[in-house]
Amino acid sequence: MSDTEQPDRDLSRKNFIMAVGLGALALPTALDAANAAPAAAKPGQPLLVPTATCDDGDEPTRPQTQGPYFKPNSPQRTSLITPTTQGTRLTVTGIVYTMSCVPVNRALLDFWQADAYGRYDNAGYRFRGHQYTDASGRFTLTTIVPGLYPGRTRHIHVKVQAPNRPVLTTQLYFPNEPRNQTDTIFDPTLVMDVQTVPGGRSATFDFILRIP
Protein backbone atom coordinates (compact mmCIF):
# COMPACT_ATOMS: atom_id res chain seq x y z
CA MET A 1 0.00 0.00 0.00
CA SER A 2 1.48 3.38 -0.99
CA ASP A 3 0.61 6.67 0.71
CA THR A 4 -2.06 9.41 0.17
CA GLU A 5 -8.58 9.06 -5.56
CA GLN A 6 -19.53 8.92 -15.30
CA PRO A 7 -22.26 9.73 -14.94
CA ASP A 8 -22.81 11.73 -18.18
CA ARG A 9 -26.38 10.64 -18.45
CA ASP A 10 -27.10 10.42 -14.75
CA LEU A 11 -27.84 13.47 -12.64
CA SER A 12 -25.26 14.22 -9.95
CA ARG A 13 -26.44 14.19 -6.36
CA LYS A 14 -26.34 17.97 -6.20
CA ASN A 15 -28.17 18.45 -9.50
CA PHE A 16 -30.71 15.82 -8.54
CA ILE A 17 -31.61 17.71 -5.38
CA MET A 18 -31.84 20.95 -7.36
CA ALA A 19 -34.02 19.30 -10.01
CA VAL A 20 -36.44 18.02 -7.42
CA GLY A 21 -37.16 21.60 -6.34
CA LEU A 22 -40.07 21.67 -3.95
CA GLY A 23 -40.89 17.99 -4.44
CA ALA A 24 -40.99 15.33 -1.80
CA LEU A 25 -37.20 14.94 -1.71
CA ALA A 26 -36.38 18.63 -1.34
CA LEU A 27 -34.61 19.56 1.87
CA PRO A 28 -36.63 21.59 4.38
CA THR A 29 -35.77 25.27 4.52
CA ALA A 30 -34.94 24.97 8.18
CA LEU A 31 -32.30 22.37 7.46
CA ASP A 32 -30.79 24.50 4.69
CA ALA A 33 -30.53 27.42 7.06
CA ALA A 34 -28.94 25.26 9.74
CA ASN A 35 -26.33 23.97 7.32
CA ALA A 36 -25.59 27.43 5.95
CA ALA A 37 -25.12 28.99 9.38
CA PRO A 38 -23.95 26.65 12.16
CA ALA A 39 -25.14 27.56 15.63
CA ALA A 40 -22.79 29.77 17.57
CA ALA A 41 -20.50 27.96 19.97
CA LYS A 42 -20.57 28.63 23.68
CA PRO A 43 -17.76 30.84 24.96
CA GLY A 44 -14.49 28.95 24.88
CA GLN A 45 -15.80 26.19 22.63
CA PRO A 46 -15.07 25.78 18.90
CA LEU A 47 -17.83 25.53 16.31
CA LEU A 48 -18.82 22.01 15.39
CA VAL A 49 -18.46 21.36 11.67
CA PRO A 50 -21.16 19.03 10.29
CA THR A 51 -19.94 15.71 8.91
CA ALA A 52 -19.39 16.14 5.19
CA THR A 53 -21.91 14.70 2.76
CA CYS A 54 -20.67 14.25 -0.78
CA ASP A 55 -21.73 16.95 -3.24
CA ASP A 56 -20.20 17.87 -6.57
CA GLY A 57 -17.38 20.32 -5.93
CA ASP A 58 -16.72 19.24 -2.33
CA GLU A 59 -13.15 19.18 -1.10
CA PRO A 60 -11.65 15.71 -0.60
CA THR A 61 -11.31 14.30 2.89
CA ARG A 62 -8.29 15.84 4.57
CA PRO A 63 -5.20 13.71 5.21
CA GLN A 64 -3.56 13.42 8.61
CA THR A 65 -0.47 11.82 10.07
CA GLN A 66 -0.60 8.05 10.53
CA GLY A 67 1.12 8.31 13.91
CA PRO A 68 3.65 5.83 15.31
CA TYR A 69 1.45 2.73 15.64
CA PHE A 70 0.44 1.72 12.12
CA LYS A 71 1.17 -1.94 11.24
CA PRO A 72 0.86 -3.37 7.72
CA ASN A 73 -0.79 -6.71 6.94
CA SER A 74 -3.74 -6.35 9.29
CA PRO A 75 -6.33 -9.16 9.05
CA GLN A 76 -9.30 -8.70 6.73
CA ARG A 77 -12.39 -8.29 8.93
CA THR A 78 -15.25 -5.90 9.51
CA SER A 79 -15.42 -6.48 13.29
CA LEU A 80 -12.57 -5.70 15.68
CA ILE A 81 -14.28 -7.10 18.77
CA THR A 82 -14.91 -10.45 20.42
CA PRO A 83 -17.57 -11.43 22.99
CA THR A 84 -15.11 -10.61 25.80
CA THR A 85 -13.96 -7.24 24.43
CA GLN A 86 -14.28 -4.47 27.00
CA GLY A 87 -15.55 -1.03 26.07
CA THR A 88 -18.56 0.76 24.62
CA ARG A 89 -19.64 -0.89 21.39
CA LEU A 90 -19.39 1.35 18.30
CA THR A 91 -20.54 0.78 14.72
CA VAL A 92 -19.07 3.08 12.07
CA THR A 93 -20.72 3.18 8.64
CA GLY A 94 -20.26 5.32 5.56
CA ILE A 95 -19.58 5.53 1.85
CA VAL A 96 -16.35 6.12 -0.06
CA TYR A 97 -16.86 8.58 -2.95
CA THR A 98 -14.87 10.19 -5.71
CA MET A 99 -14.91 13.99 -5.94
CA SER A 100 -17.75 13.60 -8.46
CA CYS A 101 -19.74 11.71 -5.81
CA VAL A 102 -19.41 8.37 -7.58
CA PRO A 103 -19.29 5.52 -5.00
CA VAL A 104 -16.02 3.60 -5.08
CA ASN A 105 -16.37 -0.17 -5.34
CA ARG A 106 -13.67 -2.28 -3.65
CA ALA A 107 -12.04 0.64 -1.90
CA LEU A 108 -9.68 -0.60 0.79
CA LEU A 109 -10.12 0.73 4.34
CA ASP A 110 -7.52 -0.19 6.96
CA PHE A 111 -8.51 0.79 10.52
CA TRP A 112 -6.48 0.81 13.73
CA GLN A 113 -7.13 2.30 17.15
CA ALA A 114 -6.45 2.15 20.87
CA ASP A 115 -8.34 -0.18 23.19
CA ALA A 116 -10.70 1.01 25.92
CA TYR A 117 -7.70 1.98 28.06
CA GLY A 118 -5.91 4.01 25.39
CA ARG A 119 -3.38 1.27 24.55
CA TYR A 120 -2.30 0.16 21.06
CA ASP A 121 -1.48 -3.49 20.40
CA ASN A 122 1.98 -3.40 18.83
CA ALA A 123 2.66 -7.12 19.26
CA GLY A 124 -0.48 -8.42 17.55
CA TYR A 125 -3.50 -7.13 15.68
CA ARG A 126 -6.11 -6.30 18.31
CA PHE A 127 -8.22 -3.38 17.12
CA ARG A 128 -6.64 -3.56 13.69
CA GLY A 129 -8.29 -4.73 10.50
CA HIS A 130 -8.95 -3.96 6.86
CA GLN A 131 -12.01 -4.37 4.64
CA TYR A 132 -13.34 -3.42 1.21
CA THR A 133 -16.36 -1.35 0.21
CA ASP A 134 -19.25 -3.02 -1.60
CA ALA A 135 -20.55 -2.08 -5.06
CA SER A 136 -22.32 0.93 -3.51
CA GLY A 137 -19.12 2.17 -1.88
CA ARG A 138 -20.40 1.28 1.59
CA PHE A 139 -18.44 0.01 4.57
CA THR A 140 -19.30 -1.04 8.13
CA LEU A 141 -16.86 -1.28 11.02
CA THR A 142 -17.80 -2.89 14.35
CA THR A 143 -15.47 -1.85 17.14
CA ILE A 144 -15.48 0.04 20.47
CA VAL A 145 -15.11 3.67 21.42
CA PRO A 146 -11.32 4.00 21.80
CA GLY A 147 -9.83 5.09 25.09
CA LEU A 148 -7.83 8.26 25.53
CA TYR A 149 -4.22 8.05 24.46
CA PRO A 150 -1.87 10.44 26.36
CA GLY A 151 -1.77 13.84 24.71
CA ARG A 152 -4.49 13.07 22.16
CA THR A 153 -8.24 13.36 21.90
CA ARG A 154 -10.34 10.28 21.12
CA HIS A 155 -9.75 9.11 17.52
CA ILE A 156 -9.65 6.23 15.04
CA HIS A 157 -6.93 5.89 12.39
CA VAL A 158 -7.75 4.82 8.84
CA LYS A 159 -6.11 4.44 5.44
CA VAL A 160 -8.45 4.55 2.44
CA GLN A 161 -7.42 3.51 -1.05
CA ALA A 162 -9.41 3.20 -4.26
CA PRO A 163 -8.18 0.40 -6.54
CA ASN A 164 -4.83 1.32 -8.12
CA ARG A 165 -4.92 4.79 -6.59
CA PRO A 166 -2.86 6.58 -3.90
CA VAL A 167 -3.66 6.05 -0.23
CA LEU A 168 -5.49 8.60 1.91
CA THR A 169 -4.23 8.40 5.50
CA THR A 170 -6.39 10.24 8.02
CA GLN A 171 -8.11 10.08 11.42
CA LEU A 172 -11.73 10.17 12.57
CA TYR A 173 -12.88 12.10 15.63
CA PHE A 174 -15.77 12.20 18.08
CA PRO A 175 -17.94 15.26 18.78
CA ASN A 176 -18.08 17.03 22.13
CA GLU A 177 -14.78 15.62 23.38
CA PRO A 178 -13.08 18.02 25.82
CA ARG A 179 -9.66 17.25 24.36
CA ASN A 180 -10.80 18.30 20.89
CA GLN A 181 -10.02 21.84 22.01
CA THR A 182 -6.42 21.10 23.03
CA ASP A 183 -5.32 18.39 20.57
CA THR A 184 -3.13 20.13 17.99
CA ILE A 185 -3.81 17.41 15.38
CA PHE A 186 -7.61 17.51 15.73
CA ASP A 187 -9.49 18.62 12.61
CA PRO A 188 -13.22 19.47 12.95
CA THR A 189 -13.88 18.43 9.35
CA LEU A 190 -13.05 14.85 10.37
CA VAL A 191 -15.63 14.61 13.17
CA MET A 192 -18.05 11.70 12.79
CA ASP A 193 -21.79 11.99 13.31
CA VAL A 194 -22.16 9.93 16.50
CA GLN A 195 -25.43 8.82 18.09
CA THR A 196 -26.20 6.87 21.25
CA VAL A 197 -28.12 3.69 20.41
CA PRO A 198 -29.20 0.60 22.37
CA GLY A 199 -26.07 -1.32 23.27
CA GLY A 200 -23.60 1.45 22.49
CA ARG A 201 -23.08 4.10 19.82
CA SER A 202 -23.31 4.42 16.06
CA ALA A 203 -21.28 6.76 13.87
CA THR A 204 -21.29 7.77 10.21
CA PHE A 205 -18.63 9.31 8.01
CA ASP A 206 -18.31 9.51 4.21
CA PHE A 207 -14.85 9.69 2.65
CA ILE A 208 -14.25 11.77 -0.48
CA LEU A 209 -11.11 10.66 -2.32
CA ARG A 210 -9.03 12.83 -4.61
CA ILE A 211 -10.38 11.20 -7.78
CA PRO A 212 -12.28 13.17 -10.46
DRENSE-754717 format. One record per residue (C-alpha): x, y, z; residue number from 1; residue in three letters. Coordinates in steps of 0.5 Angstrom, whole numbers, m for minus. Each point is the difference from the previous one (the first is absolute). Layout:
<tornus>
<tornu X="X" Y="Y" Z="Z" n="NUM" res="Ala"/>
...
</tornus>
This chain:
<tornus>
<tornu X="0" Y="0" Z="0" n="1" res="Met"/>
<tornu X="3" Y="7" Z="m2" n="2" res="Ser"/>
<tornu X="m2" Y="6" Z="3" n="3" res="Asp"/>
<tornu X="m5" Y="6" Z="m1" n="4" res="Thr"/>
<tornu X="m13" Y="m1" Z="m11" n="5" res="Glu"/>
<tornu X="m22" Y="0" Z="m20" n="6" res="Gln"/>
<tornu X="m6" Y="1" Z="1" n="7" res="Pro"/>
<tornu X="m1" Y="4" Z="m6" n="8" res="Asp"/>
<tornu X="m7" Y="m2" Z="m1" n="9" res="Arg"/>
<tornu X="m1" Y="0" Z="8" n="10" res="Asp"/>
<tornu X="m2" Y="6" Z="4" n="11" res="Leu"/>
<tornu X="5" Y="1" Z="5" n="12" res="Ser"/>
<tornu X="m2" Y="0" Z="7" n="13" res="Arg"/>
<tornu X="0" Y="8" Z="1" n="14" res="Lys"/>
<tornu X="m3" Y="1" Z="m7" n="15" res="Asn"/>
<tornu X="m5" Y="m5" Z="2" n="16" res="Phe"/>
<tornu X="m2" Y="3" Z="6" n="17" res="Ile"/>
<tornu X="m1" Y="7" Z="m4" n="18" res="Met"/>
<tornu X="m4" Y="m3" Z="m5" n="19" res="Ala"/>
<tornu X="m5" Y="m3" Z="5" n="20" res="Val"/>
<tornu X="m1" Y="7" Z="2" n="21" res="Gly"/>
<tornu X="m6" Y="0" Z="5" n="22" res="Leu"/>
<tornu X="m2" Y="m7" Z="m1" n="23" res="Gly"/>
<tornu X="0" Y="m5" Z="5" n="24" res="Ala"/>
<tornu X="8" Y="m1" Z="1" n="25" res="Leu"/>
<tornu X="1" Y="7" Z="0" n="26" res="Ala"/>
<tornu X="4" Y="2" Z="7" n="27" res="Leu"/>
<tornu X="m4" Y="4" Z="5" n="28" res="Pro"/>
<tornu X="1" Y="8" Z="0" n="29" res="Thr"/>
<tornu X="2" Y="m1" Z="7" n="30" res="Ala"/>
<tornu X="5" Y="m5" Z="m1" n="31" res="Leu"/>
<tornu X="3" Y="4" Z="m6" n="32" res="Asp"/>
<tornu X="1" Y="6" Z="5" n="33" res="Ala"/>
<tornu X="3" Y="m4" Z="5" n="34" res="Ala"/>
<tornu X="5" Y="m3" Z="m4" n="35" res="Asn"/>
<tornu X="2" Y="7" Z="m3" n="36" res="Ala"/>
<tornu X="1" Y="3" Z="7" n="37" res="Ala"/>
<tornu X="2" Y="m5" Z="5" n="38" res="Pro"/>
<tornu X="m2" Y="2" Z="7" n="39" res="Ala"/>
<tornu X="4" Y="5" Z="4" n="40" res="Ala"/>
<tornu X="5" Y="m4" Z="5" n="41" res="Ala"/>
<tornu X="0" Y="1" Z="7" n="42" res="Lys"/>
<tornu X="5" Y="5" Z="3" n="43" res="Pro"/>
<tornu X="7" Y="m4" Z="0" n="44" res="Gly"/>
<tornu X="m3" Y="m6" Z="m5" n="45" res="Gln"/>
<tornu X="2" Y="0" Z="m7" n="46" res="Pro"/>
<tornu X="m6" Y="m1" Z="m5" n="47" res="Leu"/>
<tornu X="m2" Y="m7" Z="m2" n="48" res="Leu"/>
<tornu X="1" Y="m1" Z="m8" n="49" res="Val"/>
<tornu X="m5" Y="m5" Z="m2" n="50" res="Pro"/>
<tornu X="2" Y="m7" Z="m3" n="51" res="Thr"/>
<tornu X="1" Y="1" Z="m8" n="52" res="Ala"/>
<tornu X="m5" Y="m3" Z="m4" n="53" res="Thr"/>
<tornu X="3" Y="0" Z="m8" n="54" res="Cys"/>
<tornu X="m2" Y="5" Z="m4" n="55" res="Asp"/>
<tornu X="3" Y="2" Z="m7" n="56" res="Asp"/>
<tornu X="5" Y="5" Z="1" n="57" res="Gly"/>
<tornu X="2" Y="m3" Z="7" n="58" res="Asp"/>
<tornu X="7" Y="0" Z="3" n="59" res="Glu"/>
<tornu X="3" Y="m7" Z="1" n="60" res="Pro"/>
<tornu X="0" Y="m2" Z="7" n="61" res="Thr"/>
<tornu X="6" Y="3" Z="3" n="62" res="Arg"/>
<tornu X="7" Y="m5" Z="1" n="63" res="Pro"/>
<tornu X="3" Y="0" Z="7" n="64" res="Gln"/>
<tornu X="6" Y="m3" Z="3" n="65" res="Thr"/>
<tornu X="0" Y="m8" Z="1" n="66" res="Gln"/>
<tornu X="3" Y="1" Z="7" n="67" res="Gly"/>
<tornu X="5" Y="m5" Z="3" n="68" res="Pro"/>
<tornu X="m4" Y="m7" Z="0" n="69" res="Tyr"/>
<tornu X="m2" Y="m2" Z="m7" n="70" res="Phe"/>
<tornu X="1" Y="m7" Z="m2" n="71" res="Lys"/>
<tornu X="0" Y="m3" Z="m7" n="72" res="Pro"/>
<tornu X="m4" Y="m6" Z="m1" n="73" res="Asn"/>
<tornu X="m5" Y="0" Z="5" n="74" res="Ser"/>
<tornu X="m6" Y="m5" Z="m1" n="75" res="Pro"/>
<tornu X="m6" Y="1" Z="m5" n="76" res="Gln"/>
<tornu X="m6" Y="0" Z="5" n="77" res="Arg"/>
<tornu X="m5" Y="5" Z="1" n="78" res="Thr"/>
<tornu X="m1" Y="m1" Z="8" n="79" res="Ser"/>
<tornu X="6" Y="2" Z="4" n="80" res="Leu"/>
<tornu X="m4" Y="m3" Z="7" n="81" res="Ile"/>
<tornu X="m1" Y="m7" Z="3" n="82" res="Thr"/>
<tornu X="m5" Y="m2" Z="5" n="83" res="Pro"/>
<tornu X="5" Y="2" Z="6" n="84" res="Thr"/>
<tornu X="2" Y="7" Z="m3" n="85" res="Thr"/>
<tornu X="m1" Y="5" Z="5" n="86" res="Gln"/>
<tornu X="m2" Y="7" Z="m2" n="87" res="Gly"/>
<tornu X="m6" Y="4" Z="m3" n="88" res="Thr"/>
<tornu X="m2" Y="m4" Z="m6" n="89" res="Arg"/>
<tornu X="0" Y="5" Z="m6" n="90" res="Leu"/>
<tornu X="m2" Y="m1" Z="m8" n="91" res="Thr"/>
<tornu X="3" Y="4" Z="m5" n="92" res="Val"/>
<tornu X="m3" Y="0" Z="m7" n="93" res="Thr"/>
<tornu X="0" Y="5" Z="m6" n="94" res="Gly"/>
<tornu X="2" Y="0" Z="m7" n="95" res="Ile"/>
<tornu X="6" Y="1" Z="m4" n="96" res="Val"/>
<tornu X="m1" Y="5" Z="m6" n="97" res="Tyr"/>
<tornu X="4" Y="3" Z="m5" n="98" res="Thr"/>
<tornu X="0" Y="8" Z="m1" n="99" res="Met"/>
<tornu X="m6" Y="m1" Z="m5" n="100" res="Ser"/>
<tornu X="m3" Y="m4" Z="5" n="101" res="Cys"/>
<tornu X="0" Y="m6" Z="m3" n="102" res="Val"/>
<tornu X="0" Y="m6" Z="5" n="103" res="Pro"/>
<tornu X="7" Y="m4" Z="0" n="104" res="Val"/>
<tornu X="m1" Y="m7" Z="m1" n="105" res="Asn"/>
<tornu X="6" Y="m5" Z="4" n="106" res="Arg"/>
<tornu X="3" Y="6" Z="3" n="107" res="Ala"/>
<tornu X="5" Y="m2" Z="6" n="108" res="Leu"/>
<tornu X="m1" Y="2" Z="7" n="109" res="Leu"/>
<tornu X="5" Y="m1" Z="5" n="110" res="Asp"/>
<tornu X="m2" Y="2" Z="7" n="111" res="Phe"/>
<tornu X="4" Y="0" Z="6" n="112" res="Trp"/>
<tornu X="m1" Y="3" Z="7" n="113" res="Gln"/>
<tornu X="1" Y="m1" Z="8" n="114" res="Ala"/>
<tornu X="m4" Y="m4" Z="4" n="115" res="Asp"/>
<tornu X="m4" Y="2" Z="6" n="116" res="Ala"/>
<tornu X="6" Y="2" Z="4" n="117" res="Tyr"/>
<tornu X="3" Y="4" Z="m5" n="118" res="Gly"/>
<tornu X="5" Y="m5" Z="m2" n="119" res="Arg"/>
<tornu X="2" Y="m3" Z="m7" n="120" res="Tyr"/>
<tornu X="2" Y="m7" Z="m1" n="121" res="Asp"/>
<tornu X="7" Y="0" Z="m3" n="122" res="Asn"/>
<tornu X="1" Y="m7" Z="1" n="123" res="Ala"/>
<tornu X="m6" Y="m3" Z="m4" n="124" res="Gly"/>
<tornu X="m6" Y="3" Z="m4" n="125" res="Tyr"/>
<tornu X="m5" Y="1" Z="6" n="126" res="Arg"/>
<tornu X="m4" Y="6" Z="m3" n="127" res="Phe"/>
<tornu X="3" Y="0" Z="m7" n="128" res="Arg"/>
<tornu X="m4" Y="m2" Z="m6" n="129" res="Gly"/>
<tornu X="m1" Y="1" Z="m7" n="130" res="His"/>
<tornu X="m6" Y="m1" Z="m5" n="131" res="Gln"/>
<tornu X="m3" Y="2" Z="m7" n="132" res="Tyr"/>
<tornu X="m6" Y="4" Z="m2" n="133" res="Thr"/>
<tornu X="m5" Y="m3" Z="m3" n="134" res="Asp"/>
<tornu X="m3" Y="2" Z="m7" n="135" res="Ala"/>
<tornu X="m4" Y="6" Z="3" n="136" res="Ser"/>
<tornu X="7" Y="2" Z="3" n="137" res="Gly"/>
<tornu X="m3" Y="m1" Z="7" n="138" res="Arg"/>
<tornu X="4" Y="m3" Z="6" n="139" res="Phe"/>
<tornu X="m2" Y="m2" Z="7" n="140" res="Thr"/>
<tornu X="5" Y="m1" Z="6" n="141" res="Leu"/>
<tornu X="m2" Y="m3" Z="7" n="142" res="Thr"/>
<tornu X="5" Y="2" Z="5" n="143" res="Thr"/>
<tornu X="0" Y="4" Z="7" n="144" res="Ile"/>
<tornu X="1" Y="7" Z="2" n="145" res="Val"/>
<tornu X="7" Y="1" Z="1" n="146" res="Pro"/>
<tornu X="3" Y="2" Z="6" n="147" res="Gly"/>
<tornu X="4" Y="7" Z="1" n="148" res="Leu"/>
<tornu X="8" Y="m1" Z="m2" n="149" res="Tyr"/>
<tornu X="4" Y="5" Z="4" n="150" res="Pro"/>
<tornu X="0" Y="7" Z="m4" n="151" res="Gly"/>
<tornu X="m5" Y="m2" Z="m5" n="152" res="Arg"/>
<tornu X="m7" Y="1" Z="0" n="153" res="Thr"/>
<tornu X="m5" Y="m6" Z="m2" n="154" res="Arg"/>
<tornu X="2" Y="m3" Z="m7" n="155" res="His"/>
<tornu X="0" Y="m6" Z="m5" n="156" res="Ile"/>
<tornu X="5" Y="0" Z="m5" n="157" res="His"/>
<tornu X="m2" Y="m2" Z="m7" n="158" res="Val"/>
<tornu X="4" Y="m1" Z="m7" n="159" res="Lys"/>
<tornu X="m5" Y="0" Z="m6" n="160" res="Val"/>
<tornu X="2" Y="m2" Z="m7" n="161" res="Gln"/>
<tornu X="m4" Y="m1" Z="m7" n="162" res="Ala"/>
<tornu X="3" Y="m5" Z="m4" n="163" res="Pro"/>
<tornu X="6" Y="2" Z="m3" n="164" res="Asn"/>
<tornu X="0" Y="7" Z="3" n="165" res="Arg"/>
<tornu X="4" Y="3" Z="5" n="166" res="Pro"/>
<tornu X="m1" Y="m1" Z="8" n="167" res="Val"/>
<tornu X="m4" Y="5" Z="4" n="168" res="Leu"/>
<tornu X="3" Y="0" Z="7" n="169" res="Thr"/>
<tornu X="m5" Y="3" Z="5" n="170" res="Thr"/>
<tornu X="m3" Y="0" Z="7" n="171" res="Gln"/>
<tornu X="m7" Y="0" Z="2" n="172" res="Leu"/>
<tornu X="m3" Y="4" Z="6" n="173" res="Tyr"/>
<tornu X="m6" Y="0" Z="5" n="174" res="Phe"/>
<tornu X="m4" Y="7" Z="2" n="175" res="Pro"/>
<tornu X="0" Y="3" Z="6" n="176" res="Asn"/>
<tornu X="6" Y="m3" Z="3" n="177" res="Glu"/>
<tornu X="4" Y="5" Z="5" n="178" res="Pro"/>
<tornu X="7" Y="m1" Z="m3" n="179" res="Arg"/>
<tornu X="m3" Y="2" Z="m7" n="180" res="Asn"/>
<tornu X="2" Y="7" Z="2" n="181" res="Gln"/>
<tornu X="7" Y="m2" Z="2" n="182" res="Thr"/>
<tornu X="2" Y="m5" Z="m5" n="183" res="Asp"/>
<tornu X="5" Y="3" Z="m5" n="184" res="Thr"/>
<tornu X="m2" Y="m5" Z="m5" n="185" res="Ile"/>
<tornu X="m7" Y="0" Z="0" n="186" res="Phe"/>
<tornu X="m4" Y="2" Z="m6" n="187" res="Asp"/>
<tornu X="m7" Y="2" Z="1" n="188" res="Pro"/>
<tornu X="m2" Y="m2" Z="m7" n="189" res="Thr"/>
<tornu X="2" Y="m7" Z="2" n="190" res="Leu"/>
<tornu X="m5" Y="m1" Z="5" n="191" res="Val"/>
<tornu X="m5" Y="m6" Z="0" n="192" res="Met"/>
<tornu X="m8" Y="1" Z="1" n="193" res="Asp"/>
<tornu X="0" Y="m4" Z="6" n="194" res="Val"/>
<tornu X="m7" Y="m2" Z="3" n="195" res="Gln"/>
<tornu X="m1" Y="m4" Z="7" n="196" res="Thr"/>
<tornu X="m4" Y="m7" Z="m2" n="197" res="Val"/>
<tornu X="m2" Y="m6" Z="4" n="198" res="Pro"/>
<tornu X="6" Y="m4" Z="2" n="199" res="Gly"/>
<tornu X="5" Y="6" Z="m2" n="200" res="Gly"/>
<tornu X="1" Y="5" Z="m5" n="201" res="Arg"/>
<tornu X="m1" Y="1" Z="m8" n="202" res="Ser"/>
<tornu X="4" Y="5" Z="m4" n="203" res="Ala"/>
<tornu X="0" Y="2" Z="m8" n="204" res="Thr"/>
<tornu X="6" Y="3" Z="m4" n="205" res="Phe"/>
<tornu X="0" Y="0" Z="m8" n="206" res="Asp"/>
<tornu X="7" Y="0" Z="m3" n="207" res="Phe"/>
<tornu X="1" Y="5" Z="m6" n="208" res="Ile"/>
<tornu X="7" Y="m3" Z="m4" n="209" res="Leu"/>
<tornu X="4" Y="5" Z="m4" n="210" res="Arg"/>
<tornu X="m3" Y="m4" Z="m7" n="211" res="Ile"/>
<tornu X="m4" Y="4" Z="m5" n="212" res="Pro"/>
</tornus>
